[in-house]
């Protein structure tokens, strides 16, 4: 497929049906050049992006829909949020999310193929659905996109047009490890539970970042993670990762240095969401240790990781998939790591009962700077006791003990 000029791409876009659904790569790889052409040519359309970044079209006539709300659309009036576990999202492209146009951000062609690079996730399924339906598939070719191996390698013939635009990949403002003793302690407690040979799911955030120093001394670790960031590169350079195992992810958010390391790296294998987030496949990974966080955890062991004051902040993401998979993995564990107090509000993150919808539950343990509360496999009364006495902030414990007495019989 030859690279197509702008006029040809615009002509293809104008053939779309009225008010089409446009499915696009998201996060730090939203194909902004192609999105700009779509926005120029179409008066109205539905825009479906996971974790939309700032810069995506936002105006009257653009109807946003997503399963995971990103900063580019958070708080928009009329935003259509569809609750869904990430592992199941690809199946929506054959039903309620059927695409009319797919926009993918890809690497330059190599031996007749391009790569989805740092974001494979649900885009393979979207492209397959579009091809089966005769819908339009466009690729934004970017010399800055690393060529990664795995499910994101696609023939150039899978695209109706490839459009060159070497805009810099949007490098995020990566969070740094909180220097406070709270996160240092959380990281130490979390890392202490990870054994040599374990398989890690590590996301972005202060808690996973704080865990990394304690993991550098481990050996033969594996990575099977929905996403990963620069922490994986640090573990690789520390000799903590097993050189005989592929580093498996579905999307990556990190630095230019990380992307350079990933380019044509045979050890990095990017898989589609249906594989990486499949709880059954996750369960086959040895000692799968899932490290996630939450906004609140209640005395029934339920976590809210997606809503703030009644409004959806993000979405399920892959937390539910990995918690289930980790608990079924031989020697696996699902860890929730968070501060015991919200620093901005001074309120406890351990609460009597969630008032928000539940994101996940039945974790192996909840870890705060106060300690480790064992949860899985313990009776409800012991779970409540452990959460109050080992995870909650001391200032919150009296009210939580009173609430626990009221929960008896629930």
Secondary structure, DSSP 8 states (H G I E B T S, - for coil): --B--HHHHHHHHHTS-TT-EEEE--GGG--HHHHHHHHHH-SSEEEEETT--TTS--STTEEEEESS--TTTTT-TT-EE----HHHHHHHTTTTT--SEEEEEE---BTTEEE-TTB-TTHHHHHHHHHHHT-EEEEEE-TTS---EETTEEEGGG-SEEEE---------------SHHHHHHHHHHHTT--TT-EEEE-SSHHHHHHHHHHTT--SBEEE-SEE-HHHHHHHHTT-B-TTS-EEESEE---HHHHHHHTT-TTEEE--HHHHT-HHHHTTSTTEEEEE--SEEETTSEEE-SEETTEESS--TTHHHHHHHHHHSTT-EEEEE--SB-TTT--BSEESS-SS---EE--SEEEETTEEEE-TTS-HHHHHHHIIIIIS-HHHHHHHHHHHHHHTT-
